[in-house]
């Protein structure tokens, strides 16, 4: 019985070590459910010019700004978009 347990232990140890020494690399996949809000790359995407929306009794100025929000494990820049909204008089 001891021989079977020892053999099973050695087989499990060998399988564990074989798994640790494989050179298979999983490539990272960075994605977003909404790519309009997050971008990964060296340069920020071009920002749209501010737009003015007429909402009836008032207008809304909407502008967007990209900011650095960190780095991926492989050193790529993560950009996220901020949306700025201000109530402005309609003219």
Order of alpha helices (4+ residues) and beta strands (2+ residues): alpha-beta-beta-beta-beta
